[in-house]
Amino acid sequence: MKQAQSVEIAYLMSGGVVSQRRLSRRGEWRAGIKTFVVVAGMALAAALLVGGGLLAAHRVVNAAPYLVVWMIAGVGAALFAALRAVGRARSYAVGADIDDDAFAGTPMPLVRRTPGGYVMRLAPGMTGQLEGGRAPIPLESVIGEGVVDVPLPAEGRAEVHIGMATFVVGSGPDRGPAPELPAGVVRRFARKSLLPLQAAALASVLLCAIRVSAPIGDAEMRSAIPTDATPLQVELMLRQEAQLQAHAFHRCFDVMPISCQKRGYVGVKLSLARNGEIRDHEIAGSSYGADCPVNQCLSDVVGSWFFEPVPQSMSLVLPVQVLRTDKPLPYGHARAAADVERKKARDAVARLD
């Protein structure tokens, strides 16, 4: 059975060791699992925090889509971060990025694991030697004019010089505990996974939460009309309530001719019980003549109104202003044509009479 291989790289400057790192397949598994657990834990904590916030804000959370959203976001973010961590644990990178293991003018993976084993990536300008056979091999002889990947033999050793930096690469059996990623790398991968979790939080608020109506208490059940109000004050408050409900009058005018589509006033005669219930109602008068027969329709609309409880039963006439709706009226030729048709219809009725 082929024994697992690991590679240890030492980074030296002016003869002193700056850092050391070991690569192995077990280290890749450890990095991936650790990153997955960290990001999945972040997703779980975020889901609980958002859910608690929604409940505290009096929202009803639909459990099924909420779980689906957070499962997709959490597992997706954790899996993506884990794959990035595995790729990072598979290679020893040099360059100017904060995640690189050592500084170099040209960013590249100096050592990385491939399906065929570990290889070193060498570029023009690098010097050193590779020891893995009967005699050391100068690296200049294998580099040529371009970048080349040189397999690292088992039990091999290489010295690579890049400017003033020296890298000592040694290959051997994979023994001891699984190596970890450099400090801070997992934390940076986890921080980069916050975007899908933020999107899941937004989706939870917009798609999975429904506002809960506040419980109705004694204050809400109390009438807006004080019990000690004078008859004049009661009448003024009832006028306001009637005017707020007058927008429903528009349906009586939508079927009328164009000339009826205008503002006006209606006198509404009401008989109210103490609880605000309408006992009797009728249209006492209106500014619309016989050309606009809307009184019966207006009376039907008034029958659907409701009022606050009043101090005592009363009968009164409320003047209500009729306002047009936002529906646009035809103008110009269209309005003229409509008026002509209406005049023809009236003339025809007059001839029959």
Buried (B, 14 or more C-beta within 10 A) or exposed (E): EEEEBBBBBBBBBEEEEBEEBBBBBBBBEBBBEBBBEBBBEBBEEBBEEBBEBBEEEEBEBBEEBBEEBBEEBBBBBBBBBBBBBBBBBBBBBBBEEEBBBBBBEEEBBBBBBEEEBBBBBBBEEBBBBBBBEEEBBEBBEEBEEEEBEBBBBEEBBBBBBBEEBBBBBBBBEBEEEBBBBBEEBBEBBBEBBEEBBEEBBEBBBEEBBEEEEEEEEEEEEEBEBEEEBEEEEBBEBBBEBBBEBBEEBBEBBEEBBBEBBBEBEBBBBBBBBEEBEBEEBBBBEBEBEEEBEBBEBBBEBBEEBEBBBBBEEBEBBBEBBBEBEEEEEEEEEEBEEBEEEBEEEEEEEEEEE
